[in-house]
Amino acid sequence: MDFSKNKKSKIIILISIFIIVIFLFVFGFSSKSKVIPGYISTNVRYISSDESGRVLDINVDEGQYVSKETPLFSIDSANNQILLGSNDFLYQAALALKENFSKGKTEPYIAKTTTDIATAEAALETAKLEYERQEGLLEFASTSKREYEQAYSQYIKSQNQVKALNIMQTINNMPAREDLISAIDSMSKAIYSNSSYLENKINSANVKALEKGYIYQIFFHKGEMVRAYSPVMSMINPDDVYVVFYVSKEDLNKVHLNQKIEIKTTNNSIVSADIFYISQKAEYTPPLLYGINSDSEISFEVKARVKYSQEESTIHIGEPVRVTL
């Protein structure tokens, strides 16, 4: 009888121990933190100019922190400045014509304009010869770039002056007074609009930072030619650096917006991050690439923002990290 009681007691004890072991195993397995691979990323800003030309100055260095409106670089806008000067001459000529014709003074100007055209054509021929001479000398480095550009500028101005005088003479001989004034007014507005466009082009050649950030890369340097809209440098905003990782469908309920998580860097530093994006679109993720279990090839992209400072930060753009959930 005692033997039977002892046997039952042992069985009860063994069952109890078995249940406790199972409970501890299940509880320990379910509460264990999960580690997922990820990487540090950011949205790089590419900075360019609307103007083509030679880089005159680079005012910053790679890694430098800049504030909004900090001058970054400038592009040579000499050609547009020449065109703007010529355009201003045409505009003033158009205004003078409008004023003269509004007063009915046409005939007295025909003879004078004929003389002015002859004088301007002679000046144009002289400017053309000097420009061609400077162009030939420049090929053999026998003149300075400044003297060449001055000769070119004078040649362009002389051309525009002859054109303006010829237009003036044509208008002088037009009989329709009201239509003529209207035509001159339209011409002056078109010239003014073109001047505004050239001024904007010249201003766009001096590029400033649109926001704070770090200079990430510089692609062109002083003296190099760059096309319009080609990136001269890139920037990153320290408030826009984040870790990217992927969670399986089974782990999706473990993450939520504004959740704080921990990431571990390659030098074993622990950094906190705040989840701000969880993709609602499922995608196929190669298990070996992102560490998703082979049983769950469907994953969701998650992004968590981290604090970043290029001088002090323990994280680096593109660096692989480990995310703990």
URZIRA-V935450 format. One record per residue. PHI is phi in radians with two decimals (none if undefined). Layout:
PHI
PHI
This chain:
none
-1.12
-1.12
-1.15
-1.10
-1.10
-1.14
-1.11
-1.10
-1.13
-1.11
-1.07
-1.11
-1.10
-1.11
-1.09
-1.09
-1.07
-1.12
-1.11
-1.08
-1.08
-1.07
-1.11
-1.13
-1.16
-1.13
-1.14
-1.21
-1.31
-1.64
-1.21
-1.18
-1.85
-1.93
-2.18
-1.27
-2.71
-2.67
-1.51
-2.42
-2.81
-1.72
-1.32
-1.67
-1.77
-1.83
-2.39
-2.07
-1.34
-1.92
-1.53
2.72
-1.59
-1.23
-1.49
-2.57
-1.97
-1.66
-2.34
-2.11
-1.09
1.54
-1.31
-1.49
-2.23
-1.64
-1.06
1.34
-1.20
-1.09
-1.79
-2.79
-2.39
-1.98
-1.11
-2.04
-1.03
-1.09
-1.18
-1.17
-1.12
-1.10
-1.14
-1.08
-1.14
-1.14
-1.10
-1.08
-1.12
-1.15
-1.11
-1.13
-1.14
-1.13
-1.14
-1.08
-1.06
-1.15
-1.13
-1.27
-1.16
-1.62
1.38
-1.76
-1.98
-0.96
-1.08
-1.63
-1.12
-1.13
-1.11
-1.13
-1.06
-1.15
-1.11
-1.14
-1.07
-1.13
-1.17
-1.17
-1.13
-1.14
-1.12
-1.10
-1.11
-1.13
-1.15
-1.10
-1.16
-1.07
-1.13
-1.16
-1.14
-1.12
-1.17
-1.14
-1.14
-1.08
-1.86
1.00
-1.73
-2.55
-1.58
-1.11
-1.15
-1.12
-1.12
-1.15
-1.13
-1.14
-1.15
-1.08
-1.16
-1.11
-1.12
-1.10
-1.14
-1.05
-1.14
-1.18
-1.10
-1.07
-1.10
-1.20
-1.15
-1.11
-1.07
-1.18
-1.10
-1.16
-1.04
-1.64
-1.39
-1.44
-1.41
-1.23
-1.16
-1.11
-1.13
-1.08
-1.11
-1.14
-1.14
-1.08
-1.12
-1.12
-1.14
-1.16
-1.14
-1.16
-1.11
-1.08
-1.16
-1.12
-1.08
-1.09
-1.15
-1.10
-1.12
-1.12
-1.15
-1.13
-1.23
-1.33
-1.85
-1.61
-2.08
-1.23
-1.50
-2.74
-1.28
2.80
-1.89
-1.26
-1.53
-2.49
-2.05
-1.69
-2.17
-2.23
-0.94
1.67
-1.50
-1.47
-2.41
-1.42
-1.05
1.24
-1.48
-1.03
-1.62
-2.72
-2.28
-2.31
-2.23
-1.61
-1.08
-1.48
-2.18
-1.94
-2.63
-1.76
-1.95
-2.59
-2.19
-2.04
-1.31
-1.07
-1.18
-1.69
-1.08
-1.31
-1.53
-2.10
-2.68
-1.07
1.22
-1.27
-1.57
-2.26
-2.00
-2.17
-2.03
-1.50
-1.18
-1.73
1.19
-1.41
-1.77
-2.23
-1.55
-2.55
-2.01
-1.22
-2.18
-2.58
-2.29
-1.14
-1.66
-1.88
-1.29
-2.51
-1.40
-2.17
-1.00
-0.97
-1.22
-1.40
-2.01
1.37
-1.33
-1.01
-1.09
-1.30
-2.35
-1.49
-1.57
-2.42
-2.31
-1.35
-2.27
-2.21
-2.32
-1.36
-2.12
-1.35
-2.37
-2.51
-1.11
-1.40
-2.07
-1.14
-1.59
-1.95
-2.38
-1.05
1.53
-1.29
-1.28
-2.42
-2.04
-1.80
-1.83
-1.90
